[in-house]
Amino acid sequence: MAATSPSSRLLAIGAALSISVAGLAAQTVIKLPKNKYTPKQDVELGREAAAEVRKEYPIITNGQIANYLTTLGDRLVAAAPAELNEPVYEYSFTPVNLKEINAFALPGGPMFVHRGMIDAASSEAEVAGVMAHELSHVLLRHGTANASKGQNPLLQLGQLAGIVGGAVVGGATGSIIAQGTQFGVGTFLLKYSREYEKQADLLGAQIMARAGYDPRALARMFETIERESKSEGGGPQWMSSHPNPGNRTQYITQEANLLTIAKPADDSRFQSIKKTFASLPPAKSMGDLAKEKKGGPASGPGGGDAPRSVGTPGQPVPRPSGQFRTERGGGVFQASVPSEWTSLTSSTAVRVVPENGYGELNGQTIFSHGVEFGVANAGSRDLQDATRAWLTGVARNNPDLRTAGPQQSARVSQRSAIVTPLVNSSALGGQERINLYTTFLSDGTLFYCFTLAPEKDSAAFQDTFKRVVESIRLTDVR
């Protein structure tokens, strides 16, 4: 045997290292996007949002299915890059009995997989691919990276759980959660950009390979979703929050060619699990879920997006019945409101209105009766100044708005507040009476609530408005 000189050995080691480094460099390098939140905040956010989702979704409690999904999820987590897999993350993998092709993961680790995704998959690798993609959104912290870009005042509160609960679910039921638990930011937080989608595709492919799955199965699953999209016309729900970056099959296949697939994963349980799914009660659609929630305490009319009208504006508005329910605004507030009134949401506010109290009249949208809760940026730490600035902004669209008396000190949820009486021209004729209550949240954001009714109806709504205001509890952390 020929002797090897030290220099030869060093050359050999150097060559081996260069081959190893080349192998590592071959796969696409994916960098974490900028994020002003901490991994711990991701976990807190995901934990609270998951609780909201579990309240609304038909969770599958079958032990075999739950165990199978957890085993599969744990296998993927074990294959995740260590530098991205924060120790604080709390992973869970929950099956839900809904027929749409969908899966989603919340910040910090909770993941939900629709039965429709399992039914549509032809192999375990296809399911693993979608789960690896969703896991990648968690690892890359795309949800809170999205929030970090936002300028919405509500997002600045750090109270995002309700937003995620509504946004990531999407569709009608997402609106239900949004309307019942926060100010309805819609899909802003977790509607991913095409850049984030491609990152999740590529990192998901890498995780699949390390877990023993061929990443090309992910490309096949996307093709299935695309076909479903064309056949449904509007597309599966998954597509609405996961836009196609384009050429998915091509770049996932290219990435797969750069990867070494580990020892094939044991997928022997997949077919039996599909049979177990088939033995369950029929899956519901998102539309079914929305209908069930219609008129419930956490829903808007129809459980979907805010309607153009509640009842027929211009017709008489019924007096409050005296029955109340709890309206919640994420981690910001809760209050008792008339149980028959409808919740309408916008990006920074919740309106709760009686029949015929909101909608289109004579070509314009009117809000004639009800209560509005909201948040706004405060340019001053002086409450009077902050209130005055907010009113100045509102008055730009309401030129007849004016004060109807002096501001007075008040208490809202045991905090110092101001009540400002106002009058404005009513779209129904005559004047409307408004009482505006303002106070600060813990981060300096302005919280407001105002009650509104035409002058002729003020007496009939007075006691109800008083109870609503007195019931307000601000739940932001101080």
C-alpha positions as CSV (number, residue, x, y, z in Angstrom):
1,M,0.0,0.0,0.0
2,A,1.5,3.3,-1.0
3,A,2.2,5.8,1.7
4,T,0.2,9.1,1.7
5,S,2.0,12.3,2.4
6,P,0.5,14.9,4.8
7,S,0.1,17.3,1.9
8,S,-1.7,14.6,-0.1
9,R,-4.0,14.0,2.9
10,L,-4.7,17.8,3.2
11,L,-5.5,17.9,-0.5
12,A,-7.9,15.0,-0.2
13,I,-9.6,16.6,2.8
14,G,-9.8,19.9,1.0
15,A,-11.4,18.1,-2.0
16,A,-13.9,16.4,0.2
17,L,-14.8,19.6,1.9
18,S,-15.2,21.4,-1.4
19,I,-17.5,18.6,-2.6
20,S,-19.5,18.8,0.6
21,V,-19.8,22.6,0.4
22,A,-20.8,22.4,-3.2
23,G,-23.5,19.9,-2.2
24,L,-24.8,22.3,0.4
25,A,-24.7,25.2,-1.9
26,A,-26.6,23.4,-4.6
27,Q,-30.0,23.8,-2.9
28,T,-31.6,27.2,-2.9
29,V,-30.6,29.4,0.0
30,I,-33.7,30.9,1.6
31,K,-33.3,33.9,4.0
32,L,-35.7,34.9,6.7
33,P,-37.6,38.1,5.8
34,K,-37.5,41.1,8.1
35,N,-39.7,40.7,11.2
36,K,-40.3,43.1,14.1
37,Y,-42.0,40.4,16.1
38,T,-40.2,37.7,18.2
39,P,-40.6,33.9,17.9
40,K,-42.3,33.9,21.3
41,Q,-44.9,36.4,20.0
42,D,-45.5,34.1,17.0
43,V,-46.2,31.3,19.5
44,E,-48.6,33.4,21.6
45,L,-50.4,34.6,18.5
46,G,-50.7,31.2,17.0
47,R,-51.9,29.7,20.2
48,E,-54.7,32.2,20.6
49,A,-55.7,32.1,17.0
50,A,-55.8,28.3,17.0
51,A,-58.3,28.4,19.9
52,E,-60.6,30.6,17.7
53,V,-60.3,28.2,14.8
54,R,-61.1,25.2,16.9
55,K,-64.2,26.9,18.1
56,E,-65.5,27.3,14.6
57,Y,-64.2,24.2,12.7
58,P,-65.6,20.7,12.8
59,I,-62.5,19.1,14.3
60,I,-61.9,15.4,13.7
61,T,-61.3,13.6,16.9
62,N,-60.8,10.1,15.5
63,G,-57.7,8.8,17.3
64,Q,-56.2,7.0,14.3
65,I,-56.5,10.0,12.1
66,A,-55.1,12.4,14.7
67,N,-52.2,10.1,15.5
68,Y,-51.4,9.6,11.8
69,L,-51.3,13.3,11.1
70,T,-49.2,14.0,14.2
71,T,-46.7,11.3,13.2
72,L,-46.5,12.8,9.7
73,G,-46.1,16.3,11.0
74,D,-43.5,15.3,13.6
75,R,-41.5,13.6,10.8
76,L,-41.4,16.8,8.8
77,V,-40.5,19.0,11.8
78,A,-37.6,16.7,12.5
79,A,-36.4,17.3,9.0
80,A,-36.7,21.1,9.3
81,P,-33.5,23.2,9.3
82,A,-32.3,23.6,12.9
83,E,-31.4,27.2,12.4
84,L,-35.1,28.0,11.6
85,N,-36.8,25.7,14.1
86,E,-37.1,27.8,17.1
87,P,-37.3,25.9,20.5
88,V,-40.3,27.9,21.6
89,Y,-42.5,26.7,18.7
90,E,-45.6,24.6,19.7
91,Y,-46.5,22.3,16.8
92,S,-49.8,20.6,16.5
93,F,-51.5,19.0,13.5
94,T,-55.2,19.0,13.5
95,P,-57.6,17.3,11.0
96,V,-60.9,19.0,10.2
97,N,-63.9,17.6,8.5
98,L,-64.2,20.1,5.7
99,K,-64.3,19.1,2.0
100,E,-62.4,22.0,0.5
101,I,-58.8,21.3,-0.6
102,N,-57.0,23.3,2.1
103,A,-54.4,23.3,4.8
104,F,-53.0,26.2,6.8
105,A,-50.5,26.8,9.6
106,L,-50.6,29.6,12.1
107,P,-47.6,31.4,13.5
108,G,-45.7,29.4,16.0
109,G,-46.7,26.0,14.9
110,P,-50.5,25.0,14.9
111,M,-51.5,23.4,11.6
112,F,-54.9,22.5,10.3
113,V,-55.5,20.0,7.5
114,H,-58.8,19.7,5.7
115,R,-60.2,16.3,4.9
116,G,-60.5,17.5,1.3
117,M,-56.7,17.7,1.1
118,I,-56.4,14.0,2.1
119,D,-59.2,13.0,-0.2
120,A,-57.6,14.7,-3.2
121,A,-54.1,13.3,-2.6
122,S,-53.0,10.1,-4.4
123,S,-50.1,9.5,-2.0
124,E,-48.8,10.3,1.4
125,A,-46.0,12.3,-0.3
126,E,-48.5,14.7,-1.7
127,V,-50.0,15.4,1.7
128,A,-46.5,15.6,3.2
129,G,-45.6,18.2,0.5
130,V,-48.5,20.5,1.4
131,M,-47.8,20.1,5.1
132,A,-44.1,20.8,4.5
133,H,-45.1,23.9,2.5
134,E,-47.3,25.1,5.4
135,L,-44.5,24.3,7.9
136,S,-42.2,26.5,5.9
137,H,-44.5,29.4,6.4
138,V,-44.1,28.9,10.1
139,L,-40.3,28.5,10.0
140,L,-39.8,31.5,7.8
141,R,-42.3,33.4,10.0
142,H,-44.2,34.7,7.0
143,G,-47.3,35.6,8.9
144,T,-45.7,38.1,11.3
145,A,-43.3,39.2,8.5
146,N,-46.5,40.3,6.7
147,A,-47.7,42.1,9.8
148,S,-44.4,43.8,10.2
149,K,-45.0,45.5,6.8
150,G,-48.4,46.8,7.8
151,Q,-49.3,50.3,8.9
152,N,-52.8,49.4,10.1
153,P,-53.3,50.8,13.7
154,L,-54.7,47.5,14.9
155,L,-51.6,45.6,13.8
156,Q,-49.6,48.0,15.9
157,L,-51.3,46.8,19.1
158,G,-49.6,43.4,19.0
159,Q,-53.1,41.9,19.6
160,L,-53.3,39.9,16.3
161,A,-54.8,36.5,17.3
162,G,-58.3,37.3,16.1
163,I,-57.0,38.6,12.9
164,V,-55.1,35.4,12.2
165,G,-58.1,33.3,13.3
166,G,-60.2,35.0,10.6
167,A,-57.6,35.7,8.0
168,V,-55.9,32.4,7.6
169,V,-59.2,30.5,7.6
170,G,-60.4,32.6,4.7
171,G,-63.7,32.5,2.9
172,A,-67.1,32.9,4.7
173,T,-66.1,31.2,7.9
174,G,-62.9,33.3,8.1
175,S,-65.2,36.3,8.0
176,I,-67.2,34.8,10.8
177,I,-64.1,34.5,13.0
178,A,-63.0,37.9,12.0
179,Q,-66.3,39.5,12.8
180,G,-66.6,37.7,16.1
181,T,-63.1,38.1,17.4
182,Q,-61.5,41.3,16.0
183,F,-61.8,44.2,13.7
184,G,-61.8,42.2,10.5
185,V,-58.5,42.9,8.8
186,G,-59.5,40.2,6.4
187,T,-56.7,38.2,4.8
188,F,-54.1,40.9,5.2
189,L,-52.0,39.1,7.8
190,L,-51.7,35.7,6.1
191,K,-52.4,36.2,2.5
192,Y,-48.9,35.4,1.3
193,S,-47.1,37.2,-1.5
194,R,-45.8,35.2,-4.5
195,E,-42.3,35.7,-3.1
196,Y,-43.3,34.1,0.2
197,E,-45.1,31.3,-1.7
198,K,-42.0,30.4,-3.7
199,Q,-39.9,30.5,-0.5
200,A,-42.3,28.0,1.1
201,D,-42.3,25.8,-2.0
202,L,-38.5,25.6,-2.1
203,L,-38.0,25.1,1.6
204,G,-40.9,22.6,1.7
205,A,-39.2,20.6,-1.1
206,Q,-36.0,20.6,0.9
207,I,-37.8,19.4,4.1
208,M,-39.6,16.7,2.1
209,A,-36.3,15.3,0.7
210,R,-34.7,15.2,4.2
211,A,-37.9,13.4,5.5
212,G,-37.7,10.8,2.8
213,Y,-40.3,12.1,0.3
214,D,-39.7,13.0,-3.4
215,P,-40.4,16.8,-3.7
216,R,-41.9,16.2,-7.1
217,A,-45.0,15.0,-5.3
218,L,-45.6,18.6,-4.1
219,A,-45.6,19.7,-7.7
220,R,-48.2,17.0,-8.5
221,M,-50.4,18.2,-5.7
222,F,-50.2,21.7,-6.9
223,E,-51.3,20.5,-10.3
224,T,-54.3,18.8,-8.7
225,I,-55.2,22.0,-6.9
226,E,-54.9,23.9,-10.2
227,R,-57.2,21.5,-11.9
228,E,-59.7,21.9,-9.1
229,S,-59.4,25.6,-9.4
230,K,-60.4,25.4,-13.1
231,S,-63.3,23.0,-12.5
232,E,-64.7,25.1,-9.6
233,G,-64.4,28.4,-11.5
234,G,-63.4,30.2,-8.3
235,G,-60.7,27.8,-7.2
236,P,-60.1,26.0,-3.9
237,Q,-59.8,28.1,-0.8
238,W,-56.1,27.3,-0.5
239,M,-55.4,29.2,-3.7
240,S,-57.0,32.5,-2.4
241,S,-54.3,32.9,0.3
242,H,-51.5,31.1,-1.5
243,P,-51.2,32.7,-4.9
244,N,-49.3,30.8,-7.6
245,P,-45.8,32.3,-8.2
246,G,-45.8,30.7,-11.7
247,N,-43.9,27.8,-13.1
248,R,-44.3,25.9,-9.8
249,T,-43.8,22.5,-11.3
250,Q,-40.7,23.6,-13.1
251,Y,-38.9,25.2,-10.2
252,I,-39.9,22.5,-7.7
253,T,-38.6,19.9,-10.1
254,Q,-35.4,21.8,-10.6
255,E,-35.0,22.0,-6.8
256,A,-35.7,18.3,-6.5
257,N,-32.9,17.6,-8.9
258,L,-30.4,19.3,-6.6
259,L,-31.5,17.4,-3.5
260,T,-30.6,14.0,-2.1
261,I,-33.7,12.2,-0.9
262,A,-33.2,10.4,2.4
263,K,-34.3,6.8,3.0
264,P,-37.9,6.6,1.8
265,A,-40.4,7.3,4.5
266,D,-42.8,4.5,5.6
267,D,-46.1,5.5,4.0
268,S,-47.8,2.2,4.5
269,R,-50.6,3.7,6.7
270,F,-51.8,6.1,4.0
271,Q,-54.4,4.0,2.2
272,S,-55.9,2.7,5.5
273,I,-56.2,6.3,6.8
274,K,-58.0,7.3,3.6
275,K,-60.5,4.5,4.3
276,T,-60.9,5.8,7.9
277,F,-61.6,9.3,6.6
278,A,-64.2,7.7,4.2
279,S,-66.0,6.1,7.2
280,L,-66.5,9.5,8.9
281,P,-69.7,11.5,8.6
282,P,-69.9,13.5,5.4
283,A,-67.5,16.5,5.2
284,K,-69.1,19.9,5.4
285,S,-68.3,22.7,3.0
286,M,-67.3,26.2,4.0
287,G,-70.6,27.3,2.7
288,D,-72.4,24.8,5.0
289,L,-70.4,26.2,8.0
290,A,-71.3,29.7,7.1
291,K,-75.0,28.9,6.9
292,E,-74.8,27.3,10.3
293,K,-73.3,30.5,11.7
294,K,-75.8,32.8,10.0
295,G,-77.4,35.1,12.5
296,G,-75.3,33.7,15.4
297,P,-73.7,36.0,17.9
298,A,-70.3,36.0,16.1
299,S,-71.5,36.5,12.6
300,G,-72.5,39.1,10.2
301,P,-75.5,38.5,7.9
302,G,-74.8,35.3,6.0
303,G,-71.6,34.8,7.8
304,G,-69.7,36.4,4.9
305,D,-68.3,39.8,4.0
306,A,-70.0,42.9,5.2
307,P,-73.3,43.3,3.3
308,R,-74.3,46.3,1.3
309,S,-77.3,46.7,3.5
310,V,-78.8,45.4,6.8
311,G,-82.5,45.4,6.1
312,T,-83.9,48.3,4.1
313,P,-82.5,51.6,5.1
314,G,-85.3,54.3,5.2
315,Q,-87.8,51.8,6.8
316,P,-88.6,52.1,10.5
317,V,-85.8,50.8,12.8
318,P,-87.1,48.4,15.5
319,R,-86.5,49.4,19.1
320,P,-83.9,47.2,20.9
321,S,-85.4,44.0,22.3
322,G,-83.5,44.1,25.6
323,Q,-81.6,40.9,24.9
324,F,-77.8,41.2,24.7
325,R,-74.8,39.2,23.5
326,T,-71.1,39.7,23.8
327,E,-69.2,41.3,21.0
328,R,-65.4,40.8,21.1
329,G,-62.6,42.7,19.3
330,G,-59.7,40.3,19.4
331,G,-57.3,41.2,22.2
332,V,-58.7,44.8,22.4
333,F,-62.2,44.9,23.8
334,Q,-65.5,43.2,24.6
335,A,-68.9,44.7,25.1
336,S,-72.5,43.7,25.5
337,V,-74.6,44.6,22.4
338,P,-78.2,43.9,21.4
339,S,-78.4,40.2,20.4
340,E,-80.5,40.9,17.3
341,W,-78.1,43.6,15.9
342,T,-75.7,42.7,13.1
343,S,-71.9,43.1,13.4
344,L,-70.1,44.7,10.4
345,T,-66.4,45.0,10.2
346,S,-63.8,47.2,8.5
347,S,-60.0,47.3,8.8
348,T,-60.1,49.3,12.1
349,A,-63.6,49.2,13.4
350,V,-66.7,47.1,14.3
351,R,-70.1,48.5,13.7
352,V,-73.1,46.8,15.4
353,V,-76.4,47.9,13.8
354,P,-80.1,47.2,14.0
355,E,-82.3,46.1,11.1
356,N,-82.7,48.9,8.6
357,G,-79.9,50.9,10.3
358,Y,-77.1,50.5,7.6
359,G,-76.8,50.3,3.9
360,E,-77.6,52.0,0.6
361,L,-80.3,54.7,0.4
362,N,-80.7,57.1,-2.5
363,G,-77.4,56.1,-4.0
364,Q,-75.3,56.5,-0.9
365,T,-74.3,54.3,2.0
366,I,-75.7,55.5,5.3
367,F,-75.2,54.5,8.9
368,S,-78.2,55.8,10.8
369,H,-78.5,53.8,14.0
370,G,-76.1,51.7,16.1
371,V,-72.7,51.6,17.8
372,E,-69.1,51.7,16.4
373,F,-66.0,50.5,18.2
374,G,-62.6,51.3,16.7
375,V,-58.9,52.2,17.0
376,A,-56.9,55.0,15.5
377,N,-53.4,56.4,15.6
378,A,-53.0,59.0,18.2
379,G,-50.7,61.9,17.4
380,S,-50.6,63.0,21.0
381,R,-50.5,61.5,24.4
382,D,-53.0,64.2,25.5
383,L,-56.4,62.6,25.2
384,Q,-58.2,65.8,24.3
385,D,-55.7,66.6,21.6
386,A,-55.9,63.0,20.2
387,T,-59.7,63.1,20.3
388,R,-59.7,66.5,18.5
389,A,-57.4,65.2,15.8
390,W,-59.6,62.1,15.2
391,L,-62.7,64.3,15.0
392,T,-61.0,66.6,12.5
393,G,-60.4,63.6,10.2
394,V,-64.0,62.4,10.5
395,A,-65.3,65.9,9.8
396,R,-63.7,66.0,6.4
397,N,-66.4,63.6,5.2
398,N,-69.1,65.0,7.5
399,P,-69.1,68.7,7.0
400,D,-72.2,69.2,9.2
401,L,-70.7,67.4,12.2
402,R,-70.3,69.7,15.2
403,T,-70.1,69.5,19.0
404,A,-73.4,69.7,20.9
405,G,-72.0,70.6,24.3
406,P,-68.8,70.6,26.4
407,Q,-66.6,67.5,26.6
408,Q,-66.8,65.7,29.9
409,S,-64.6,63.4,31.8
410,A,-65.7,59.7,31.9
411,R,-64.6,56.2,32.7
412,V,-64.3,53.4,30.1
413,S,-63.3,50.1,31.5
414,Q,-61.8,51.7,34.6
415,R,-59.7,54.1,32.4
416,S,-59.8,57.8,32.1
417,A,-61.9,58.8,29.1
418,I,-63.7,61.7,27.5
419,V,-67.2,61.8,26.2
420,T,-68.0,64.3,23.4
421,P,-71.6,65.0,22.5
422,L,-72.0,65.7,18.7
423,V,-74.8,66.4,16.2
424,N,-74.8,65.8,12.5
425,S,-77.3,65.9,9.6
426,S,-79.1,62.6,9.4
427,A,-79.5,61.0,6.0
428,L,-83.1,60.2,7.1
429,G,-83.9,63.9,7.6
430,G,-83.4,66.1,10.6
431,Q,-80.4,65.7,12.9
432,E,-78.7,62.7,14.5
433,R,-77.3,62.5,18.0
434,I,-73.8,61.0,18.6
435,N,-72.0,60.4,21.8
436,L,-68.2,59.8,21.3
437,Y,-66.2,58.0,24.0
438,T,-62.4,58.0,23.7
439,T,-59.6,56.6,25.8
440,F,-56.0,55.3,25.3
441,L,-55.0,51.7,24.9
442,S,-51.8,50.5,26.6
443,D,-49.6,51.3,23.6
444,G,-50.9,54.8,23.2
445,T,-53.4,54.0,20.4
446,L,-56.7,55.8,20.6
447,F,-59.8,53.6,21.3
448,Y,-63.1,55.0,20.6
449,C,-66.8,54.1,20.8
450,F,-69.7,56.2,19.6
451,T,-73.4,55.7,19.7
452,L,-75.6,57.0,16.9
453,A,-79.3,57.5,16.3
454,P,-81.6,60.2,14.7
455,E,-82.8,62.8,17.2
456,K,-86.4,61.5,17.0
457,D,-85.2,58.0,18.0
458,S,-82.7,59.0,20.7
459,A,-85.0,58.4,23.6
460,A,-85.9,54.9,22.5
461,F,-82.2,53.9,22.2
462,Q,-80.8,55.8,25.2
463,D,-80.9,53.0,27.8
464,T,-79.5,50.5,25.3
465,F,-76.6,52.8,24.4
466,K,-75.9,53.4,28.1
467,R,-75.7,49.7,28.8
468,V,-73.4,49.1,25.8
469,V,-70.9,51.8,26.9
470,E,-70.9,50.7,30.6
471,S,-70.2,47.1,29.5
472,I,-67.1,47.9,27.6
473,R,-64.0,46.0,28.8
474,L,-60.7,46.8,27.3
475,T,-58.7,43.6,27.2
476,D,-55.4,44.8,25.7
477,V,-52.5,44.0,28.0
478,R,-51.3,46.9,30.1
